Amino acid sequence: MTTGTARPTLTVVVCGAGAAPDVFRLVELAQGRGWGVGVVATPAALAFLDMPKLEALTGSPVVSEHRRPGESRERSSSEADAVVVAPATFNTVCKLALGISDTYALSAVAEAIGRGVPVAVLPFVDAALAGRKPFVAAVESLRSEGVRVLFGPDQWEPHPPGTGGGRIDAFPWAAVLDAAGVWTVAGGGG
């Protein structure tokens, strides 16, 4: 965690899943706990997001691509004190477990795991995908590396195919912050 008087920072990685338009709720909850927040989006998530709203909330651009040589970086995900991937897709969970980092978002999370930064993943996946062997193995693999995957009994259950829209309001944003160790800091928000 960041030392001194600086606020701890959270990198939120958002994927193109049904709950993605509401990721601002996660940002607001983390900020209410006194954390600075940066948002990284997978390419598929961009169509789901209200970019101006997120950028106004965080005070920085939503990042979705690697920076080009010579470009400055305002906030680096490698400097985060915690990382949350929410909502996480079937694709992202499976690729992350296999070490595939073909997007900036996957690279950022893979590096955080390797550096020992607390990482929590909250999938938004239907039961047909969640029951597949690659997904089950990916969740187990990530957990074996210390990643907190909030999925399964007493956590977050998959929804029947085609019914995800009815689960968006119940998406447990606060629980994934807790799993990543994003607690209220002294002098932080409520």
Backbone bond lengths (Angstrom), bond angles and torsions (degrees), N, CA, C in turn:
res aa  C-N    CA-C-N  psi(-1)  N-CA   C-N-CA  omega(-1)  CA-C   N-CA-C  phi
1 M - - - 1.449 - - 1.523 109.29 -
2 T 1.292 114.94 150.11 1.450 121.26 179.08 1.520 109.72 -60.33
3 T 1.332 117.02 139.38 1.451 120.69 -178.77 1.516 109.85 -103.41
4 G 1.310 115.98 172.46 1.457 121.04 178.89 1.518 111.21 75.12
5 T 1.328 116.01 -147.30 1.454 120.05 -176.02 1.519 113.06 -95.77
6 A 1.317 118.05 -4.37 1.457 120.64 179.40 1.522 110.38 -67.31
7 R 1.338 114.99 144.48 1.462 119.18 176.78 1.520 109.58 -72.19
8 P 1.329 117.37 142.45 1.455 118.63 172.75 1.531 109.04 -65.81
9 T 1.319 115.95 154.71 1.458 119.34 -177.98 1.523 111.49 -118.20
10 L 1.301 114.34 143.95 1.450 123.97 178.00 1.513 108.48 -118.90
11 T 1.322 116.28 131.89 1.459 120.45 169.36 1.520 107.27 -100.62
12 V 1.319 115.76 124.48 1.458 122.48 176.42 1.520 106.92 -103.12
13 V 1.323 115.79 120.70 1.458 121.29 175.96 1.527 106.86 -104.51
14 V 1.305 115.71 119.44 1.469 121.07 -177.06 1.521 109.59 -113.16
15 C 1.337 114.78 135.96 1.464 121.93 -178.95 1.533 109.54 -110.64
16 G 1.302 116.25 167.26 1.463 122.06 -178.15 1.515 112.44 -79.22
17 A 1.306 116.78 73.83 1.464 123.03 178.41 1.525 108.72 -128.13
18 G 1.317 116.00 166.94 1.463 122.16 -172.86 1.509 116.52 -51.17
19 A 1.315 118.41 -35.48 1.471 120.90 -177.52 1.529 112.77 -83.42
20 A 1.324 118.38 -5.81 1.468 121.77 -175.20 1.534 114.83 -54.75
21 P 1.335 119.97 -40.61 1.468 117.69 -179.53 1.529 113.91 -59.58
22 D 1.329 117.12 -21.01 1.464 121.16 -179.19 1.528 113.42 -95.86
23 V 1.326 118.93 12.17 1.465 120.88 -178.31 1.525 111.70 -61.07
24 F 1.322 117.22 -21.51 1.466 119.37 176.00 1.528 110.83 -57.83
25 R 1.328 117.46 -28.50 1.480 120.67 177.28 1.531 110.49 -62.56
26 L 1.326 116.29 -41.90 1.462 121.39 177.76 1.524 110.14 -63.41
27 V 1.315 116.06 -44.06 1.470 120.67 178.80 1.525 109.86 -59.47
28 E 1.313 116.99 -48.31 1.472 120.51 -179.23 1.522 112.16 -63.17
29 L 1.333 117.15 -39.46 1.470 119.89 178.09 1.530 110.87 -62.97
30 A 1.329 116.97 -45.05 1.465 120.36 179.49 1.522 111.18 -64.07
31 Q 1.318 116.78 -42.76 1.464 120.08 178.08 1.525 110.72 -64.05
32 G 1.313 116.94 -36.01 1.459 121.01 176.57 1.518 112.61 -64.27
33 R 1.317 116.60 -21.19 1.462 122.47 177.12 1.534 111.16 -92.63
34 G 1.337 116.54 4.01 1.458 120.81 176.01 1.512 115.14 91.39
35 W 1.302 118.68 14.16 1.464 123.26 -177.55 1.521 111.08 -98.03
36 G 1.322 116.42 143.98 1.452 121.94 167.02 1.521 107.32 -81.39
37 V 1.317 116.84 146.31 1.463 120.48 -174.73 1.518 111.03 -131.97
38 G 1.325 115.50 135.75 1.455 122.69 169.94 1.514 107.90 -120.69
39 V 1.324 116.77 146.45 1.462 120.98 -177.78 1.520 109.84 -114.78
40 V 1.318 114.94 131.64 1.459 123.34 173.67 1.524 106.07 -118.02
41 A 1.319 116.63 131.96 1.459 120.85 -178.37 1.518 110.49 -118.26
42 T 1.327 115.90 140.20 1.450 118.99 169.81 1.524 107.25 -69.59
43 P 1.321 118.06 157.80 1.467 118.99 177.96 1.533 112.78 -54.86
44 A 1.328 117.38 -38.65 1.461 120.71 -179.97 1.528 112.50 -67.89
45 A 1.314 117.59 -24.72 1.472 120.77 -178.40 1.520 112.84 -75.75
46 L 1.308 117.80 -24.22 1.462 120.88 -173.65 1.526 113.17 -53.97
47 A 1.317 117.88 -38.99 1.464 121.25 -179.24 1.528 112.69 -69.00
48 F 1.323 117.09 -18.41 1.465 121.93 -178.11 1.532 112.87 -88.22
49 L 1.331 117.42 -18.87 1.459 121.65 -165.69 1.519 114.07 -97.96
50 D 1.323 114.19 146.29 1.461 121.92 170.00 1.532 105.29 -91.13
51 M 1.326 115.18 87.99 1.466 120.69 -173.74 1.528 112.53 -58.55
52 P 1.347 119.23 -47.77 1.468 117.74 -179.99 1.528 112.91 -58.81
53 K 1.332 116.80 -38.42 1.472 119.89 179.52 1.524 110.62 -64.99
54 L 1.332 117.41 -46.74 1.465 120.55 -179.65 1.525 111.59 -64.30
55 E 1.324 116.56 -40.93 1.461 119.69 -179.33 1.522 111.30 -68.77
56 A 1.328 117.51 -34.20 1.461 120.35 175.83 1.528 110.50 -67.95
57 L 1.340 117.02 -40.21 1.466 120.71 179.94 1.528 112.01 -65.74
58 T 1.338 116.74 -42.96 1.458 120.29 -173.83 1.523 113.55 -90.45
59 G 1.321 116.25 -21.95 1.459 120.08 -176.95 1.515 113.07 77.71
60 S 1.337 116.55 12.66 1.461 120.07 178.37 1.525 109.32 -147.16
61 P 1.326 116.11 159.49 1.467 118.54 -178.84 1.530 112.21 -68.87
62 V 1.318 115.08 151.34 1.456 120.90 170.76 1.527 105.79 -75.36
63 V 1.320 115.96 129.17 1.461 121.33 -177.05 1.523 108.71 -100.35
64 S 1.329 116.29 135.73 1.463 118.84 177.16 1.527 112.63 -135.74
65 E 1.319 117.28 -6.72 1.456 120.91 -179.14 1.520 109.96 -133.40
66 H 1.323 114.71 155.60 1.460 119.40 172.50 1.523 108.25 -61.23
67 R 1.308 117.10 146.15 1.463 118.75 176.85 1.519 108.90 -75.14
68 R 1.283 115.18 151.65 1.461 120.40 179.60 1.523 109.22 -85.26
69 P 1.321 117.48 156.21 1.467 119.59 178.16 1.529 110.41 -53.76
70 G 1.311 115.15 133.70 1.454 120.23 178.97 1.515 114.53 89.73
71 E 1.339 118.71 -15.29 1.459 120.61 177.74 1.522 109.32 -78.28
72 S 1.329 115.09 140.46 1.463 118.40 177.61 1.521 108.92 -78.38
73 R 1.301 114.98 158.46 1.454 119.00 175.70 1.513 108.08 -121.30
74 E 1.329 114.22 124.93 1.463 118.89 -177.86 1.522 111.37 -76.91
75 R 1.301 116.50 -40.47 1.465 120.70 179.76 1.515 106.71 -143.45
76 S 1.279 115.58 129.48 1.456 119.60 -179.56 1.517 109.56 -101.75
77 S 1.322 115.96 132.42 1.458 119.04 176.71 1.522 110.89 -65.62
78 S 1.344 117.32 -19.83 1.460 119.55 179.45 1.525 112.04 -73.89
79 E 1.311 117.45 -9.26 1.456 121.24 178.32 1.526 112.43 -98.50
80 A 1.327 117.26 5.25 1.462 121.31 -176.68 1.522 111.41 -70.81
81 D 1.315 115.00 148.31 1.457 121.94 175.00 1.519 111.42 -88.23
82 A 1.334 116.84 -17.69 1.463 122.86 177.49 1.524 107.54 -158.91
83 V 1.330 115.18 155.72 1.460 121.85 178.42 1.520 108.21 -132.17
84 V 1.326 115.31 135.77 1.456 122.25 174.98 1.523 107.64 -123.55
85 V 1.320 116.08 130.94 1.459 121.67 174.29 1.526 106.73 -110.02
86 A 1.336 116.09 106.67 1.458 120.14 -176.50 1.525 110.28 -160.27
87 P 1.295 118.17 132.85 1.449 125.82 -11.64 1.520 110.03 -72.47
88 A 1.306 116.45 143.35 1.463 121.69 177.80 1.525 108.99 -100.02
89 T 1.306 116.60 138.68 1.455 121.51 179.51 1.527 110.82 -92.66
90 F 1.316 115.72 165.90 1.464 123.50 172.49 1.522 109.02 -52.59
91 N 1.309 116.46 -47.67 1.461 122.72 -178.00 1.528 111.24 -59.75
92 T 1.313 117.46 -48.59 1.458 121.11 -177.74 1.523 111.35 -65.68
93 V 1.310 118.33 -43.99 1.466 121.30 -179.98 1.527 110.11 -60.96
94 C 1.321 116.48 -46.74 1.473 120.13 -178.39 1.524 111.45 -66.15
95 K 1.322 118.03 -45.11 1.463 120.88 179.78 1.527 111.38 -64.45
96 L 1.314 116.92 -43.08 1.459 120.35 -178.39 1.529 110.68 -60.16
97 A 1.317 116.75 -43.19 1.468 120.57 -179.70 1.525 111.96 -64.98
98 L 1.322 116.68 -31.27 1.464 120.76 -179.41 1.532 112.87 -85.65
99 G 1.319 116.66 -6.06 1.456 119.82 -179.16 1.515 113.57 82.20
100 I 1.312 117.11 17.22 1.461 120.68 177.83 1.522 108.05 -83.11
101 S 1.316 115.63 122.38 1.471 118.94 -178.64 1.523 109.24 -127.73
102 D 1.321 115.11 64.09 1.457 120.72 -177.50 1.524 113.96 -88.42
103 T 1.318 117.13 5.80 1.465 121.86 172.14 1.532 107.91 -132.85
104 Y 1.319 115.56 161.67 1.455 119.21 176.95 1.529 110.43 -60.25
105 A 1.326 116.71 -40.56 1.466 120.49 -178.86 1.532 111.22 -59.20
106 L 1.324 117.12 -47.60 1.461 120.02 179.05 1.522 111.46 -64.45
107 S 1.323 117.14 -39.36 1.470 120.68 177.88 1.523 111.07 -61.35
108 A 1.323 116.24 -43.58 1.461 120.80 -178.35 1.525 111.16 -62.95
109 V 1.325 117.13 -43.29 1.461 120.23 -179.48 1.528 110.63 -70.66
110 A 1.326 116.81 -42.27 1.464 120.15 179.01 1.525 110.91 -59.01
111 E 1.322 116.64 -42.69 1.464 119.96 178.96 1.522 111.22 -65.49
112 A 1.325 116.76 -41.43 1.470 119.50 178.89 1.525 111.09 -60.45
113 I 1.324 116.65 -42.79 1.468 120.06 178.12 1.528 109.66 -60.54
114 G 1.316 116.12 -45.99 1.457 120.79 -179.62 1.512 113.88 -63.74
115 R 1.330 117.23 -29.91 1.462 121.97 179.45 1.528 112.49 -85.51
116 G 1.317 117.25 -5.70 1.461 120.34 179.82 1.516 114.21 81.84
117 V 1.322 117.01 16.94 1.467 121.25 176.65 1.531 107.92 -73.04
118 P 1.323 118.94 138.79 1.464 119.45 177.09 1.536 110.56 -59.78
119 V 1.331 115.25 127.34 1.461 121.78 -179.79 1.524 107.91 -128.01
120 A 1.328 115.62 131.79 1.460 121.56 175.14 1.526 108.39 -125.90
121 V 1.314 115.66 138.41 1.462 122.79 -177.63 1.523 108.86 -122.77
122 L 1.335 115.96 131.13 1.460 121.74 178.71 1.528 108.56 -124.36
123 P 1.352 116.50 97.00 1.457 119.64 -177.88 1.524 112.99 -71.30
124 F 1.314 115.13 148.00 1.467 123.14 169.27 1.521 105.02 -121.53
125 V 1.337 114.93 86.91 1.451 122.40 -170.03 1.525 108.74 -134.36
126 D 1.329 116.60 141.77 1.461 118.14 178.42 1.527 110.93 -80.19
127 A 1.329 115.11 165.25 1.467 121.22 -173.73 1.529 112.58 -63.77
128 A 1.323 117.91 -30.93 1.467 120.00 179.43 1.524 110.30 -64.82
129 L 1.324 117.40 -40.92 1.462 120.85 178.05 1.528 111.72 -77.25
130 A 1.317 116.46 -39.99 1.466 120.55 -177.13 1.520 112.46 -64.90
131 G 1.312 117.68 -24.80 1.454 120.98 179.93 1.520 114.34 -85.35
132 R 1.316 116.64 -7.07 1.465 119.84 -179.50 1.521 110.95 -71.64
133 K 1.342 116.18 143.94 1.461 121.77 -178.60 1.523 113.02 -55.77
134 P 1.345 119.37 -41.44 1.472 117.67 -179.82 1.532 112.63 -61.20
135 F 1.325 117.52 -38.09 1.463 120.40 -179.63 1.522 110.76 -70.20
136 V 1.330 116.52 -46.18 1.468 121.01 179.41 1.529 109.49 -58.18
137 A 1.328 116.22 -45.21 1.470 120.49 179.69 1.526 111.00 -65.35
138 A 1.328 116.96 -37.68 1.463 120.44 179.80 1.527 111.00 -64.43
139 V 1.317 116.98 -44.52 1.469 120.57 178.68 1.525 109.94 -60.38
140 E 1.321 116.81 -44.98 1.474 120.75 178.96 1.528 110.76 -62.84
141 S 1.315 116.86 -42.97 1.461 121.20 -179.63 1.525 111.27 -62.56
142 L 1.316 116.70 -46.48 1.472 120.03 179.65 1.532 110.45 -62.89
143 R 1.309 116.62 -43.18 1.467 119.63 178.36 1.525 111.33 -61.20
144 S 1.335 116.74 -35.77 1.466 119.69 179.85 1.523 111.87 -67.27
145 E 1.326 117.44 -19.58 1.467 122.26 176.36 1.523 112.42 -94.09
146 G 1.321 117.04 5.03 1.455 120.65 177.83 1.512 114.76 92.78
147 V 1.325 117.91 4.71 1.459 121.13 177.31 1.520 108.14 -77.02
148 R 1.321 115.42 132.16 1.469 120.05 177.13 1.522 107.79 -85.57
149 V 1.316 117.09 108.85 1.464 122.23 178.09 1.518 107.32 -104.60
150 L 1.317 116.44 112.29 1.462 121.46 -178.17 1.517 108.51 -85.73
151 F 1.311 115.47 88.10 1.449 119.84 -175.51 1.507 109.15 -158.14
152 G 1.319 116.26 128.23 1.451 121.22 178.25 1.521 110.86 121.37
153 P 1.329 116.01 -173.38 1.464 120.42 -178.82 1.527 111.79 -53.87
154 D 1.306 115.79 138.70 1.464 124.41 179.07 1.524 113.14 66.67
155 Q 1.320 117.69 12.80 1.461 120.56 177.31 1.527 108.46 -127.88
156 W 1.296 117.38 -98.26 1.458 121.97 177.89 1.520 106.94 -136.98
157 E 1.305 115.59 121.06 1.461 121.46 -175.68 1.530 110.50 -94.40
158 P 1.333 116.69 147.42 1.458 118.59 175.08 1.530 110.50 -67.61
159 H 1.310 115.69 155.89 1.459 121.40 179.53 1.532 110.04 -101.81
160 P 1.327 117.45 155.16 1.462 118.86 175.35 1.532 109.87 -60.64
161 P 1.330 117.63 147.05 1.464 120.13 179.40 1.534 111.78 -51.64
162 G 1.311 114.97 136.76 1.460 121.13 177.59 1.511 115.69 80.59
163 T 1.333 118.39 5.22 1.466 120.45 -176.94 1.528 113.05 -118.53
164 G 1.314 117.94 10.28 1.465 121.01 -176.37 1.515 113.90 -58.91
165 G 1.321 116.92 -33.72 1.463 120.00 -179.43 1.518 112.99 -57.61
166 G 1.319 116.84 -31.56 1.459 121.04 178.92 1.516 113.56 -77.10
167 R 1.334 118.26 -7.53 1.469 122.07 -178.05 1.525 113.02 -105.40
168 I 1.313 117.20 -7.36 1.466 120.28 -173.52 1.523 112.46 -59.75
169 D 1.322 117.17 -44.52 1.473 119.37 -177.72 1.525 112.72 -64.38
170 A 1.322 117.53 -23.54 1.469 121.33 -179.12 1.526 112.53 -92.79
171 F 1.332 117.87 0.22 1.459 120.46 -176.83 1.526 109.40 -57.20
172 P 1.337 118.89 126.14 1.470 122.14 -170.53 1.541 114.36 -84.14
173 W 1.314 115.85 70.29 1.470 121.29 -179.39 1.529 111.52 -56.47
174 A 1.323 117.67 -45.77 1.472 120.47 -177.17 1.532 110.96 -64.33
175 A 1.313 117.68 -36.29 1.464 120.89 -178.93 1.526 111.82 -63.87
176 V 1.323 117.44 -37.51 1.464 119.04 -179.69 1.529 110.44 -71.47
177 L 1.325 117.38 -32.66 1.472 119.25 174.00 1.522 110.26 -63.77
178 D 1.314 116.71 -44.98 1.467 121.02 178.29 1.529 110.12 -59.05
179 A 1.338 116.41 -43.91 1.463 120.38 -178.35 1.519 112.55 -62.58
180 A 1.337 116.53 -30.18 1.466 121.11 179.17 1.524 112.31 -87.23
181 G 1.319 117.70 -2.16 1.457 120.72 -179.36 1.514 113.81 79.57
182 V 1.327 115.67 25.13 1.463 120.53 178.74 1.529 107.72 -88.55
183 W 1.332 113.54 82.90 1.469 120.87 -178.17 1.515 109.14 -96.30
184 T 1.319 116.72 165.12 1.456 120.91 176.00 1.514 109.34 -65.99
185 V 1.322 116.07 130.84 1.454 120.76 178.75 1.516 109.38 -98.81
186 A 1.336 115.59 153.40 1.460 121.01 -179.72 1.515 108.92 -56.17
187 G 1.294 116.63 131.64 1.454 121.61 179.52 1.521 112.02 80.53
188 G 1.360 116.90 1.02 1.457 121.25 179.32 1.510 110.07 -82.42
189 G 1.301 114.95 -170.72 1.462 121.01 179.83 1.500 110.98 -72.27
190 G 1.350 114.30 -172.48 1.445 123.89 -175.07 1.428 114.96 -60.38
